[in-house]
Amino acid sequence: MPGYKGHLAGAGLVAGGAWAALGAWLPAHDPGPLLGSVLVAVCALAALFPDVDTDSKGRGLFYAILAAVDLGLLARGQYRWAAVIGFAAMLPALGHHRGWTHTWWAMLVVPLPILVLPVAFYGVEPLALVPFYAAAVLGYLSHLVLDALL
């Protein structure tokens, strides 16, 4: 079973491969460097998520990033989003290691707020959010695959 570095490397390979494939197959939809970097970050965070229910360096990194994002949202007055992140951060405490966080359905359900909440709270066009959801699912998938293989 790989540690957080292995999961980050796996997510990086998956995200980089997906980005390259997107650019090759749909050149008009190349995300560009800024959006591409955000998608890679989403993929990496999703790859760390299944192990946040254990005392690990990956959990520390995951929560440090979430805390920084949450603080930034609070500073900008985005209290709804800060509350959503705070709620999501508590979810892994509801199970045991290799419990629900290591299932195929969690890979699809955990990232759903990326699609649902911006539409519900801000009226964002759902299609604009698909790349973020896909990045999260791919990162999560990379974690599950690496755990199964190693």
MDAnalysis code that builds the backbone (N, CA, C; Angstrom):
import MDAnalysis as mda
import numpy as np

u = mda.Universe.empty(450, n_residues=150, atom_resindex=np.repeat(np.arange(150), 3), trajectory=True)
u.add_TopologyAttr("name", ["N", "CA", "C"] * 150)
u.add_TopologyAttr("resid", np.arange(1, 151))
u.add_TopologyAttr("resname", ["MET", "PRO", "GLY", "TYR", "LYS", "GLY", "HIS", "LEU", "ALA", "GLY", "ALA", "GLY", "LEU", "VAL", "ALA", "GLY", "GLY", "ALA", "TRP", "ALA", "ALA", "LEU", "GLY", "ALA", "TRP", "LEU", "PRO", "ALA", "HIS", "ASP", "PRO", "GLY", "PRO", "LEU", "LEU", "GLY", "SER", "VAL", "LEU", "VAL", "ALA", "VAL", "CYS", "ALA", "LEU", "ALA", "ALA", "LEU", "PHE", "PRO", "ASP", "VAL", "ASP", "THR", "ASP", "SER", "LYS", "GLY", "ARG", "GLY", "LEU", "PHE", "TYR", "ALA", "ILE", "LEU", "ALA", "ALA", "VAL", "ASP", "LEU", "GLY", "LEU", "LEU", "ALA", "ARG", "GLY", "GLN", "TYR", "ARG", "TRP", "ALA", "ALA", "VAL", "ILE", "GLY", "PHE", "ALA", "ALA", "MET", "LEU", "PRO", "ALA", "LEU", "GLY", "HIS", "HIS", "ARG", "GLY", "TRP", "THR", "HIS", "THR", "TRP", "TRP", "ALA", "MET", "LEU", "VAL", "VAL", "PRO", "LEU", "PRO", "ILE", "LEU", "VAL", "LEU", "PRO", "VAL", "ALA", "PHE", "TYR", "GLY", "VAL", "GLU", "PRO", "LEU", "ALA", "LEU", "VAL", "PRO", "PHE", "TYR", "ALA", "ALA", "ALA", "VAL", "LEU", "GLY", "TYR", "LEU", "SER", "HIS", "LEU", "VAL", "LEU", "ASP", "ALA", "LEU", "LEU"])
u.atoms.positions = np.array([
    [0.845, -1.173, 0.000],
    [0.000, 0.000, 0.000],
    [0.892, 1.238, 0.000],
    [0.731, 2.116, -0.999],
    [1.586, 3.296, -1.071],
    [1.208, 4.333, -0.020],
    [2.164, 5.149, 0.346],
    [1.913, 6.252, 1.251],
    [1.399, 7.457, 0.479],
    [1.363, 8.588, 1.174],
    [0.801, 9.780, 0.544],
    [1.607, 10.220, -0.680],
    [2.935, 10.018, -0.652],
    [3.756, 10.401, -1.806],
    [3.401, 9.546, -3.022],
    [3.179, 8.261, -2.798],
    [2.781, 7.379, -3.889],
    [1.430, 7.758, -4.463],
    [0.500, 8.114, -3.582],
    [-0.828, 8.515, -4.053],
    [-0.772, 9.844, -4.786],
    [0.054, 10.775, -4.309],
    [0.204, 12.052, -5.017],
    [0.854, 11.835, -6.378],
    [1.863, 10.975, -6.443],
    [2.512, 10.678, -7.722],
    [1.526, 10.016, -8.682],
    [0.748, 9.070, -8.166],
    [-0.258, 8.406, -9.001],
    [-1.290, 9.387, -9.521],
    [-1.742, 10.285, -8.654],
    [-2.718, 11.295, -9.066],
    [-2.104, 12.243, -10.083],
    [-0.835, 12.577, -9.887],
    [-0.158, 13.454, -10.844],
    [-0.068, 12.822, -12.212],
    [0.246, 11.522, -12.236],
    [0.307, 10.823, -13.516],
    [-1.069, 10.756, -14.171],
    [-2.091, 10.467, -13.373],
    [-3.452, 10.395, -13.910],
    [-3.892, 11.766, -14.424],
    [-3.684, 12.798, -13.615],
    [-4.107, 14.147, -14.011],
    [-3.329, 14.622, -15.234],
    [-2.022, 14.377, -15.220],
    [-1.211, 14.779, -16.372],
    [-1.628, 14.043, -17.630],
    [-1.899, 12.749, -17.492],
    [-2.360, 11.969, -18.639],
    [-3.710, 12.441, -19.152],
    [-4.613, 12.740, -18.229],
    [-5.939, 13.228, -18.625],
    [-5.828, 14.591, -19.314],
    [-4.971, 15.439, -18.784],
    [-4.765, 16.762, -19.370],
    [-4.186, 16.626, -20.778],
    [-3.183, 15.775, -20.937],
    [-2.574, 15.557, -22.254],
    [-3.594, 14.978, -23.231],
    [-4.397, 14.017, -22.760],
    [-5.421, 13.415, -23.623],
    [-6.460, 14.451, -24.036],
    [-6.866, 15.278, -23.086],
    [-7.851, 16.314, -23.387],
    [-7.298, 17.269, -24.438],
    [-6.053, 17.672, -24.263],
    [-5.436, 18.576, -25.232],
    [-5.283, 17.941, -26.608],
    [-5.005, 16.628, -26.648],
    [-4.819, 15.940, -27.922],
    [-6.151, 15.665, -28.629],
    [-7.149, 15.240, -27.870],
    [-8.428, 14.878, -28.477],
    [-9.357, 16.061, -28.681],
    [-9.284, 17.020, -27.778],
    [-10.161, 18.185, -27.869],
    [-9.328, 19.466, -27.725],
    [-8.523, 19.788, -28.732],
    [-7.609, 20.927, -28.583],
    [-8.326, 22.241, -28.247],
    [-9.566, 22.389, -28.660],
    [-10.301, 23.622, -28.365],
    [-10.653, 23.725, -26.889],
    [-10.556, 22.617, -26.145],
    [-10.926, 22.605, -24.739],
    [-9.726, 22.454, -23.817],
    [-8.546, 22.817, -24.286],
    [-7.354, 22.774, -23.448],
    [-7.585, 23.717, -22.262],
    [-7.455, 23.225, -21.018],
    [-7.776, 24.063, -19.874],
    [-6.812, 25.224, -19.640],
    [-5.650, 25.197, -20.245],
    [-4.673, 26.253, -20.007],
    [-3.956, 26.015, -18.688],
    [-2.884, 26.772, -18.434],
    [-2.055, 26.496, -17.255],
    [-2.747, 26.727, -15.908],
    [-3.506, 27.785, -15.752],
    [-4.129, 28.063, -14.449],
    [-5.207, 27.033, -14.125],
    [-6.166, 26.866, -15.029],
    [-7.243, 25.899, -14.798],
    [-6.677, 24.482, -14.742],
    [-5.705, 24.188, -15.579],
    [-5.070, 22.878, -15.547],
    [-4.429, 22.606, -14.201],
    [-3.792, 23.601, -13.624],
    [-3.165, 23.448, -12.303],
    [-4.214, 23.201, -11.227],
    [-5.341, 23.887, -11.319],
    [-6.429, 23.671, -10.354],
    [-6.967, 22.253, -10.489],
    [-7.119, 21.781, -11.715],
    [-7.619, 20.420, -11.932],
    [-6.637, 19.381, -11.383],
    [-5.346, 19.616, -11.563],
    [-4.339, 18.711, -11.013],
    [-4.419, 18.722, -9.484],
    [-4.605, 19.899, -8.881],
    [-4.723, 20.004, -7.425],
    [-5.959, 19.264, -6.917],
    [-7.077, 19.400, -7.616],
    [-8.304, 18.682, -7.237],
    [-8.065, 17.179, -7.318],
    [-7.400, 16.748, -8.363],
    [-7.092, 15.325, -8.539],
    [-6.209, 14.834, -7.391],
    [-5.211, 15.616, -7.024],
    [-4.288, 15.223, -5.943],
    [-5.004, 15.164, -4.597],
    [-5.849, 16.151, -4.303],
    [-6.589, 16.125, -3.037],
    [-7.525, 14.930, -2.972],
    [-8.181, 14.632, -4.083],
    [-9.081, 13.475, -4.111],
    [-8.303, 12.172, -3.925],
    [-7.071, 12.137, -4.406],
    [-6.248, 10.940, -4.233],
    [-5.851, 10.743, -2.772],
    [-5.767, 11.816, -2.020],
    [-5.431, 11.716, -0.596],
    [-6.647, 11.406, 0.271],
    [-7.828, 11.771, -0.194],
    [-9.030, 11.687, 0.631],
    [-9.300, 10.322, 1.261],
    [-9.178, 9.207, 0.544],
    [-9.535, 7.920, 1.173],
    [-8.731, 7.576, 2.420],
    [-7.557, 8.172, 2.596],
    [-6.737, 7.857, 3.769],
    [-6.776, 8.921, 4.859],
    [-7.689, 9.884, 4.760],
    [-7.730, 10.924, 5.794],
    [-8.329, 10.413, 7.101],
    [-8.772, 9.158, 7.095],
    [-9.306, 8.576, 8.327],
    [-8.223, 7.887, 9.149],
    [-6.956, 8.065, 8.770],
    [-5.836, 7.485, 9.523],
    [-4.877, 8.591, 9.943],
    [-4.098, 8.324, 10.950],
    [-3.080, 9.280, 11.392],
    [-1.883, 9.150, 10.449],
    [-1.792, 10.065, 9.479],
    [-0.752, 9.958, 8.461],
    [-0.318, 11.342, 7.999],
    [0.795, 11.385, 7.284],
    [1.269, 12.644, 6.707],
    [0.304, 13.118, 5.625],
    [-0.280, 12.171, 4.905],
    [-1.270, 12.521, 3.882],
    [-2.456, 13.239, 4.474],
    [-2.919, 12.764, 5.626],
    [-4.041, 13.425, 6.306],
    [-3.642, 14.829, 6.725],
    [-2.444, 14.958, 7.276],
    [-1.971, 16.282, 7.680],
    [-1.914, 17.248, 6.509],
    [-1.394, 16.783, 5.376],
    [-1.318, 17.622, 4.177],
    [-2.716, 17.967, 3.675],
    [-3.590, 16.975, 3.617],
    [-4.960, 17.184, 3.144],
    [-5.667, 18.252, 3.980],
    [-5.598, 18.102, 5.314],
    [-6.299, 19.052, 6.180],
    [-5.617, 20.407, 6.225],
    [-4.313, 20.467, 6.045],
    [-3.627, 21.762, 5.985],
    [-4.109, 22.549, 4.763],
    [-4.242, 21.857, 3.644],
    [-4.737, 22.525, 2.432],
    [-6.185, 22.948, 2.613],
    [-7.019, 22.057, 3.167],
    [-8.424, 22.428, 3.401],
    [-8.545, 23.603, 4.364],
    [-7.721, 23.614, 5.408],
    [-7.762, 24.716, 6.372],
    [-7.380, 26.033, 5.705],
    [-6.375, 26.001, 4.839],
    [-5.969, 27.223, 4.131],
    [-7.075, 27.710, 3.201],
    [-7.690, 26.783, 2.484],
    [-8.797, 27.157, 1.596],
    [-9.966, 27.687, 2.416],
    [-10.297, 27.020, 3.526],
    [-11.389, 27.448, 4.389],
    [-11.129, 28.845, 4.949],
    [-9.909, 29.083, 5.404],
    [-9.554, 30.401, 5.927],
    [-9.685, 31.470, 4.847],
    [-9.243, 31.145, 3.646],
    [-9.386, 32.084, 2.532],
    [-10.846, 32.382, 2.229],
    [-11.687, 31.365, 2.280],
    [-13.120, 31.580, 2.050],
    [-13.735, 32.439, 3.143],
    [-13.357, 32.174, 4.389],
    [-13.866, 32.995, 5.494],
    [-13.427, 34.449, 5.344],
    [-12.182, 34.653, 4.975],
    [-11.664, 36.016, 4.799],
    [-12.405, 36.753, 3.687],
    [-12.871, 36.008, 2.692],
    [-13.603, 36.622, 1.575],
    [-15.100, 36.688, 1.830],
    [-15.553, 36.255, 3.004],
    [-16.975, 36.299, 3.329],
    [-17.782, 35.193, 2.672],
    [-17.128, 34.158, 2.201],
    [-17.803, 33.033, 1.551],
    [-18.147, 31.973, 2.596],
    [-19.061, 32.336, 3.503],
    [-19.354, 31.476, 4.651],
    [-20.024, 30.164, 4.263],
    [-20.853, 30.187, 3.235],
    [-21.504, 28.948, 2.798],
    [-20.467, 27.921, 2.344],
    [-19.513, 28.383, 1.538],
    [-18.483, 27.467, 1.047],
    [-17.589, 26.998, 2.172],
    [-17.278, 27.878, 3.099],
    [-16.453, 27.487, 4.250],
    [-17.179, 26.421, 5.072],
    [-18.489, 26.581, 5.228],
    [-19.264, 25.586, 5.968],
    [-19.293, 24.247, 5.235],
    [-19.415, 24.280, 3.916],
    [-19.430, 23.054, 3.123],
    [-18.102, 22.311, 3.287],
    [-16.989, 23.031, 3.216],
    [-15.681, 22.395, 3.366],
    [-15.526, 21.841, 4.784],
    [-15.968, 22.595, 5.781],
    [-15.904, 22.102, 7.154],
    [-16.722, 20.840, 7.343],
    [-17.918, 20.809, 6.760],
    [-18.754, 19.610, 6.843],
    [-18.083, 18.431, 6.143],
    [-17.578, 18.658, 4.939],
    [-16.934, 17.585, 4.182],
    [-15.710, 17.046, 4.912],
    [-15.018, 17.912, 5.621],
    [-13.814, 17.493, 6.346],
    [-14.143, 16.533, 7.482],
    [-15.364, 16.588, 7.996],
    [-15.750, 15.704, 9.093],
    [-16.196, 14.321, 8.623],
    [-16.541, 14.162, 7.366],
    [-17.120, 12.906, 6.882],
    [-16.252, 11.669, 7.120],
    [-14.940, 11.726, 6.921],
    [-14.153, 10.509, 7.146],
    [-14.218, 9.972, 8.577],
    [-14.559, 10.809, 9.537],
    [-14.649, 10.359, 10.928],
    [-15.846, 9.434, 11.154],
    [-16.715, 9.300, 10.158],
    [-17.919, 8.480, 10.301],
    [-17.685, 7.002, 10.002],
    [-16.470, 6.635, 9.726],
    [-16.210, 5.226, 9.421],
    [-14.823, 4.827, 9.882],
    [-14.460, 3.583, 9.601],
    [-13.135, 3.086, 9.964],
    [-12.272, 3.016, 8.703],
    [-10.956, 2.854, 8.901],
    [-10.047, 2.819, 7.763],
    [-10.371, 1.651, 6.845],
    [-10.300, 1.946, 5.585],
    [-10.668, 1.003, 4.529],
    [-12.142, 0.617, 4.629],
    [-12.907, 1.502, 5.217],
    [-14.353, 1.325, 5.269],
    [-14.963, 1.986, 4.043],
    [-15.926, 2.841, 4.262],
    [-16.645, 3.442, 3.148],
    [-15.765, 4.311, 2.260],
    [-14.666, 4.875, 2.789],
    [-13.821, 5.740, 1.948],
    [-13.064, 4.955, 0.877],
    [-13.005, 3.641, 1.001],
    [-12.304, 2.814, 0.025],
    [-13.263, 1.992, -0.833],
    [-14.415, 2.563, -1.179],
    [-15.393, 1.871, -2.018],
    [-15.546, 2.594, -3.346],
    [-16.004, 1.858, -4.361],
    [-16.193, 2.466, -5.675],
    [-17.300, 3.512, -5.634],
    [-18.327, 3.282, -4.816],
    [-19.424, 4.246, -4.778],
    [-18.988, 5.554, -4.115],
    [-18.089, 5.479, -3.142],
    [-17.577, 6.707, -2.527],
    [-16.793, 7.520, -3.547],
    [-16.097, 6.833, -4.453],
    [-15.352, 7.508, -5.508],
    [-16.278, 8.382, -6.358],
    [-17.516, 7.964, -6.531],
    [-18.484, 8.725, -7.330],
    [-19.286, 9.713, -6.490],
    [-19.568, 9.346, -5.226],
    [-20.436, 10.172, -4.376],
    [-19.682, 11.308, -3.683],
    [-18.490, 11.032, -3.169],
    [-17.742, 12.054, -2.422],
    [-17.522, 13.321, -3.259],
    [-17.177, 13.220, -4.555],
    [-16.993, 14.438, -5.342],
    [-18.287, 15.110, -5.813],
    [-19.451, 14.490, -5.592],
    [-20.716, 15.067, -6.072],
    [-20.968, 16.510, -5.624],
    [-20.567, 16.908, -4.419],
    [-20.777, 18.321, -4.057],
    [-20.122, 19.302, -5.028],
    [-19.091, 18.866, -5.727],
    [-18.462, 19.728, -6.731],
    [-19.460, 20.076, -7.826],
    [-20.348, 19.149, -8.139],
    [-21.372, 19.391, -9.155],
    [-22.625, 20.040, -8.579],
    [-23.061, 19.564, -7.432],
    [-24.369, 19.952, -6.897],
    [-24.362, 21.320, -6.214],
    [-23.411, 21.564, -5.345],
    [-23.452, 22.771, -4.526],
    [-23.297, 24.078, -5.305],
    [-22.370, 24.183, -6.260],
    [-22.303, 25.443, -7.019],
    [-23.575, 25.727, -7.811],
    [-24.223, 24.671, -8.280],
    [-25.482, 24.854, -9.004],
    [-26.560, 25.321, -8.031],
    [-26.662, 24.664, -6.872],
    [-27.706, 24.995, -5.892],
    [-27.498, 26.371, -5.258],
    [-26.262, 26.692, -4.886],
    [-26.007, 27.942, -4.168],
    [-25.810, 29.143, -5.087],
    [-25.194, 28.923, -6.250],
    [-24.785, 30.059, -7.069],
    [-25.315, 30.031, -8.498],
    [-26.078, 29.017, -8.862],
    [-26.634, 28.945, -10.208],
    [-25.592, 28.722, -11.294],
    [-24.486, 28.090, -10.942],
    [-23.433, 27.808, -11.914],
    [-23.928, 26.769, -12.910],
    [-23.541, 26.922, -14.156],
    [-23.891, 25.969, -15.199],
    [-23.229, 24.626, -14.898],
    [-23.999, 23.539, -14.774],
    [-23.435, 22.236, -14.401],
    [-22.313, 21.751, -15.328],
    [-22.424, 22.009, -16.627],
    [-21.395, 21.545, -17.555],
    [-20.033, 22.163, -17.261],
    [-20.005, 23.365, -16.715],
    [-18.737, 24.021, -16.391],
    [-18.017, 23.307, -15.252],
    [-18.748, 22.515, -14.479],
    [-18.180, 21.850, -13.311],
    [-17.729, 20.420, -13.586],
    [-18.094, 19.888, -14.736],
    [-17.754, 18.507, -15.067],
    [-16.245, 18.246, -15.020],
    [-15.383, 19.134, -15.533],
    [-13.941, 18.855, -15.443],
    [-13.450, 18.715, -13.997],
    [-14.015, 19.480, -13.069],
    [-13.605, 19.399, -11.667],
    [-14.068, 18.083, -11.039],
    [-15.303, 17.698, -11.355],
    [-15.812, 16.420, -10.868],
    [-14.977, 15.274, -11.437],
    [-14.700, 15.333, -12.738],
    [-13.908, 14.279, -13.376],
    [-12.510, 14.199, -12.761],
    [-11.895, 15.338, -12.475],
    [-10.565, 15.344, -11.860],
    [-10.614, 14.688, -10.486],
    [-11.664, 14.978, -9.715],
    [-11.793, 14.382, -8.382],
    [-12.009, 12.874, -8.474],
    [-12.856, 12.438, -9.385],
    [-13.112, 11.004, -9.546],
    [-11.838, 10.291, -10.003],
    [-11.102, 10.889, -10.932],
    [-9.860, 10.270, -11.404],
    [-8.823, 10.171, -10.285],
    [-8.709, 11.217, -9.477],
    [-7.776, 11.172, -8.355],
    [-8.165, 10.100, -7.357],
    [-9.437, 10.035, -7.039],
    [-9.955, 9.019, -6.110],
    [-9.692, 7.622, -6.683],
    [-9.989, 7.455, -7.979],
    [-9.772, 6.175, -8.642],
    [-8.297, 5.771, -8.579],
    [-7.410, 6.739, -8.776],
    [-5.979, 6.413, -8.724],
    [-5.609, 5.858, -7.349],
    [-6.201, 6.402, -6.292],
    [-5.934, 5.901, -4.939],
    [-6.409, 4.450, -4.806],
    [-7.631, 4.191, -5.218],
    [-8.183, 2.842, -5.085],
    [-7.388, 1.827, -5.916],
    [-6.988, 2.214, -7.113],
    [-6.213, 1.312, -7.963],
    [-4.848, 1.039, -7.351],
    [-4.170, 2.097, -6.882],
    [-2.848, 1.891, -6.284],
    [-2.929, 1.029, -5.024],
    [-3.960, 1.217, -4.224],
    [-4.117, 0.370, -3.044],
    [-4.352, -1.085, -3.419],
    [-5.057, -1.315, -4.497],
    [-5.339, -2.685, -4.930],
    [-4.114, -3.352, -5.545],
    [-3.273, -2.552, -6.203],
    [-2.113, -3.113, -6.896],
    [-0.899, -3.303, -6.007],
    [-0.742, -2.439, -5.033],
    [0.484, -2.475, -4.228],
    [0.251, -3.035, -2.847],
])
